[in-house]
Amino acid sequence: MKIIRYSIDGFKPQYQSKHLSDIDLELNESWFQNNFINNCPQHLKDICLEKHNRIVPFLKEHYGDFKCGIWAFIDGYKNNQSLNHLKTKVPCWKAEISDDTMVYDVNWEKQMLITDPECKLFGFYIPVNQLSTLELIT
């Protein structure tokens, strides 16, 4: 599978501090109950609680994968909305990676093969332990 990544650091894995802080809040039951649920509009409480109860076991199981990795796109399927957070123009890098690579969706709610059609929609996250087959394309 040919993939692309927009980054100053190329395909160098990065510690995911921003995303991990969000996960840590979700996993903190006291914070979730006292700050999120109590401030959530009544009509959304059941929906928020259902999602929380569904996602917490997944986040705990895969927490190690979320610590360090890269965000990328399948070549030819870049989504500019996913790049809005970039403050400056950064280079685009290309690589080839095995079709057996396990990745996560952009919301870190689903693990799937890189060949899953969902990977073409918004990009995906590849944990560092799945980068062994990555080869840069020059």
C-alpha positions as CSV (number, residue, x, y, z in Angstrom):
1,M,0.0,0.0,0.0
2,K,1.4,3.4,-0.9
3,I,0.8,6.0,1.8
4,I,1.6,9.7,2.2
5,R,2.3,11.8,5.3
6,Y,2.5,15.6,5.8
7,S,5.2,16.3,8.3
8,I,8.5,18.1,8.9
9,D,9.8,14.9,10.4
10,G,8.8,12.5,7.6
11,F,7.7,9.1,8.9
12,K,9.5,9.5,12.2
13,P,7.0,8.3,14.9
14,Q,5.8,10.9,17.3
15,Y,4.6,10.8,20.9
16,Q,0.9,11.6,20.8
17,S,0.6,13.9,23.8
18,K,-2.5,15.8,22.7
19,H,-4.5,12.7,21.9
20,L,-3.3,10.8,25.0
21,S,-4.5,13.7,27.2
22,D,-8.0,13.3,25.6
23,I,-7.9,9.6,26.2
24,D,-6.7,10.1,29.8
25,L,-9.7,12.3,30.5
26,E,-12.1,9.7,29.0
27,L,-10.6,7.0,31.2
28,N,-10.8,9.2,34.3
29,E,-14.2,8.1,35.6
30,S,-14.3,10.8,38.2
31,W,-13.7,13.6,35.6
32,F,-16.1,12.0,33.2
33,Q,-18.9,11.9,35.8
34,N,-18.3,15.2,37.4
35,N,-17.3,17.4,34.5
36,F,-18.6,15.9,31.3
37,I,-21.9,14.2,32.2
38,N,-22.9,16.9,34.7
39,N,-22.4,19.6,32.0
40,C,-23.9,17.6,29.2
41,P,-27.5,18.6,28.2
42,Q,-30.0,16.1,29.4
43,H,-31.1,15.0,26.0
44,L,-27.5,14.0,25.2
45,K,-26.5,12.3,28.5
46,D,-27.7,8.8,27.5
47,I,-25.8,9.0,24.2
48,C,-22.6,10.3,25.8
49,L,-22.8,7.6,28.5
50,E,-23.4,4.9,25.9
51,K,-20.4,6.0,23.9
52,H,-18.2,6.3,27.0
53,N,-19.1,2.8,28.2
54,R,-18.5,1.4,24.7
55,I,-15.1,3.1,24.1
56,V,-13.4,2.8,27.5
57,P,-12.6,-0.9,27.2
58,F,-11.2,-0.3,23.6
59,L,-9.1,2.6,24.8
60,K,-7.7,0.5,27.7
61,E,-6.9,-2.4,25.5
62,H,-5.1,-0.4,22.9
63,Y,-3.6,2.4,25.1
64,G,0.0,1.2,24.3
65,D,-0.6,1.6,20.6
66,F,-1.8,5.2,21.1
67,K,1.4,6.4,22.7
68,C,3.6,6.7,19.6
69,G,2.9,6.5,15.9
70,I,2.1,8.5,12.8
71,W,-0.9,9.9,11.0
72,A,-1.1,9.2,7.3
73,F,-3.3,8.9,4.2
74,I,-3.5,6.3,1.4
75,D,-1.8,7.9,-1.6
76,G,-4.5,9.6,-3.7
77,Y,-7.0,9.9,-0.9
78,K,-5.8,13.0,1.0
79,N,-8.5,14.8,3.0
80,N,-7.7,18.5,3.4
81,Q,-10.1,18.7,6.4
82,S,-7.7,16.4,8.3
83,L,-4.9,18.9,7.6
84,N,-6.6,22.0,8.9
85,H,-4.6,21.9,12.2
86,L,-1.2,22.4,10.4
87,K,-0.1,26.0,10.9
88,T,2.5,26.0,8.2
89,K,3.0,24.2,4.9
90,V,4.9,21.0,5.5
91,P,6.5,18.5,3.1
92,C,4.6,15.5,1.8
93,W,6.4,12.2,2.2
94,K,5.6,8.9,0.4
95,A,6.2,5.4,1.5
96,E,5.1,1.8,0.9
97,I,3.8,-0.3,3.7
98,S,2.4,-3.9,4.0
99,D,-1.3,-4.4,3.3
100,D,-1.3,-6.4,6.6
101,T,-0.7,-3.2,8.6
102,M,-3.1,-2.7,11.4
103,V,-4.2,1.0,11.8
104,Y,-6.8,3.0,13.8
105,D,-9.5,5.4,12.5
106,V,-9.1,9.1,13.1
107,N,-11.2,9.0,16.2
108,W,-9.3,6.1,17.8
109,E,-12.5,4.1,18.1
110,K,-11.8,1.3,15.6
111,Q,-8.8,-0.9,14.7
112,M,-8.7,-2.2,11.1
113,L,-6.4,-3.3,8.3
114,I,-4.9,-0.5,6.2
115,T,-6.9,-1.9,3.2
116,D,-10.2,-1.2,4.9
117,P,-12.2,1.3,2.7
118,E,-12.7,3.6,5.7
119,C,-8.9,4.4,5.5
120,K,-9.6,6.3,2.2
121,L,-12.1,8.7,3.9
122,F,-10.1,10.7,6.5
123,G,-6.7,9.0,6.9
124,F,-5.6,6.9,9.8
125,Y,-3.1,6.4,12.6
126,I,-0.3,3.8,12.5
127,P,1.2,2.8,15.8
128,V,4.9,2.5,16.0
129,N,4.7,-1.3,16.3
130,Q,3.2,-1.5,12.8
131,L,5.9,0.5,11.0
132,S,8.4,-2.3,10.5
133,T,7.4,-2.8,6.8
134,L,7.5,0.9,6.0
135,E,9.9,1.8,3.1
136,L,10.3,5.4,1.9
137,I,9.7,6.1,-1.7
138,T,12.1,8.6,-3.2
